[in-house]
Amino acid sequence: MRNLQEYYLKNDDIKLLSHTVMPWKDSIPILKQYAERNGVNVDKWHLVTGNKEELYDIAKNGYFTDEDFIKTQDESDFIHA
């Protein structure tokens, strides 16, 4: 992701978005600390958190993270993509 950030840094048409897969841990202040420690340009690369069920639904049904794998049997299981 850092390489992508650097490659597209000056391209205003490209934004990067990372959803947490651990919203119970990754609060906004924690994500801000992560961004500061890891050189995340917050104008280019957005780190977001939210409701676990909604985040997992977006990942599974919006980003199709399970498409190349066997569909998970337990909705609380999550595949990192």
N, C-alpha and C positions, 0 to 999 in steps of 0.2 A: 504494500500500500504506500509505503514511503516513496518507492521508486515511481509509482503512478502519480503521487502528489507532485513530485519534482518535475516529471515529464510534462504534466498538464498545468503546471503552476500559472503560466501566463495565458492559458486558454480559458477565457471567460465563459465559454459554452459548456465546459465540463466541470461538474462538481462531484465530489466523492462523498459517499454516505455509508457509515458503518452503524449497524444496529447491534446493541449488546445482546448476547445470548444468556446473560446472567443479570436480569434487571433487579433481582433481589439484592445484588451486591453493587452493581454499577449505577450509583446515583449520579446526579449531575456534577456535584463536587468531585467525585472520584474520577469521572470521565474528564473533567477539566484538568485534574492533576496528571492523569495519563497523557493528555494532549501536551501539557507543558513539559513533562519529562521526555516525551518522544518526538518533539519537534513537529507536532501536527499544526499545520496552518489552518486555523479555524475558519478562514474565509473560503478555503478550497475544500477542506475535508471535515465533514460534520459527523460527530459522534453522538448517537442518540440512544436514549433509554425510554422505557414506558412500561405499559402493562404486559406481563409475561404472555398471557394468552393471545393478545393482539400482535405482539412481536412475533410469536411463533406462527401465528396464522399468516402474517405477511410473508414470513420466510418460506413456509411450506407451500402456500397457495399463490403467492405473488412472485416469489423468486424461484419457486420450484426446486428447493434445496434437496428434496427427496427423489427427484426425477431419475437420477442415475443410480439410485440405491433402491433396495426393497423398501416399500412404504413402512414407516415405523408402526409398530403395533400399539404403542402407548403414546398418546398425544403429548405427554409431557417430555418424551424423549426428543432430542434435538440433534441434528447433524450439522456440524460446523462446515460452512462452505467457504 
